[in-house]
Amino acid sequence: MKLDGLGEAAVSSVVFAGIGVVVFAAAFWLITKIAPFSIRKEIEEDQNTSLGIIIAGVLVGIALIISAAVHG
């Protein structure tokens, strides 16, 4: 079993995971700023399930794009 590049691979994985989380958080922040209404109020107080499903779909799509970019 080769363990020569294990440390370098671990550091690389942590760096790319951190970059992915930052980009994901920035995308979610951008979605909340672009929306002409309060997403929190619509989902929590008004029980708008369809908005929750739409936001979840957008976030899954962004996560897939980020994971593909990190994977190479």
C-alpha positions as a printed NumPy array, in Angstrom:
array([[  0.   ,   0.   ,   0.   ],
       [  1.484,   3.339,  -1.027],
       [  1.192,   6.094,   1.551],
       [  3.708,   8.499,   0.008],
       [  1.225,  11.125,  -1.2  ],
       [ -1.377,  10.643,   1.535],
       [ -0.593,  13.872,   3.383],
       [ -0.604,  15.93 ,   0.196],
       [ -3.883,  14.347,  -0.909],
       [ -5.487,  15.03 ,   2.49 ],
       [ -4.457,  18.7  ,   2.441],
       [ -5.669,  19.043,  -1.139],
       [ -9.025,  17.492,  -0.226],
       [ -9.493,  19.832,   2.731],
       [ -8.628,  22.896,   0.631],
       [-11.027,  21.938,  -2.166],
       [-13.783,  21.107,   0.332],
       [-13.328,  24.517,   1.959],
       [-13.485,  26.276,  -1.398],
       [-16.62 ,  24.295,  -2.281],
       [-18.353,  25.23 ,   0.964],
       [-17.502,  28.916,   0.484],
       [-18.834,  28.928,  -3.088],
       [-21.976,  27.08 ,  -1.975],
       [-22.59 ,  29.58 ,   0.837],
       [-22.037,  32.497,  -1.555],
       [-24.551,  31.001,  -3.993],
       [-27.161,  30.616,  -1.243],
       [-26.542,  34.187,  -0.081],
       [-26.974,  35.399,  -3.661],
       [-30.274,  33.514,  -4.002],
       [-31.629,  35.149,  -0.847],
       [-30.574,  38.611,  -2.047],
       [-32.009,  38.205,  -5.569],
       [-35.424,  37.013,  -4.374],
       [-37.927,  39.909,  -4.173],
       [-39.367,  38.47 ,  -0.943],
       [-38.132,  36.992,   2.324],
       [-37.325,  33.335,   1.706],
       [-37.223,  32.624,   5.45 ],
       [-40.69 ,  34.117,   5.986],
       [-42.19 ,  32.292,   3.018],
       [-40.848,  28.882,   4.055],
       [-41.117,  29.09 ,   7.857],
       [-44.143,  31.282,   8.543],
       [-46.27 ,  30.885,   5.4  ],
       [-45.44 ,  27.147,   5.004],
       [-44.642,  27.586,   1.294],
       [-43.536,  24.037,   0.474],
       [-43.116,  24.67 ,  -3.239],
       [-40.571,  27.43 ,  -2.594],
       [-38.637,  25.079,  -0.332],
       [-38.56 ,  22.452,  -3.073],
       [-37.396,  25.002,  -5.663],
       [-34.62 ,  26.323,  -3.397],
       [-33.543,  22.743,  -2.593],
       [-33.376,  21.92 ,  -6.312],
       [-31.254,  24.983,  -7.026],
       [-28.896,  24.165,  -4.164],
       [-28.534,  20.535,  -5.278],
       [-27.72 ,  21.751,  -8.784],
       [-25.091,  24.15 ,  -7.444],
       [-23.633,  21.38 ,  -5.275],
       [-23.358,  19.081,  -8.317],
       [-21.579,  21.782, -10.308],
       [-19.141,  22.461,  -7.459],
       [-18.434,  18.757,  -6.945],
       [-17.771,  18.271, -10.659],
       [-15.412,  21.241, -10.687],
       [-13.518,  19.967,  -7.647],
       [-13.367,  16.417,  -8.956],
       [-11.72 ,  17.618, -12.084]])
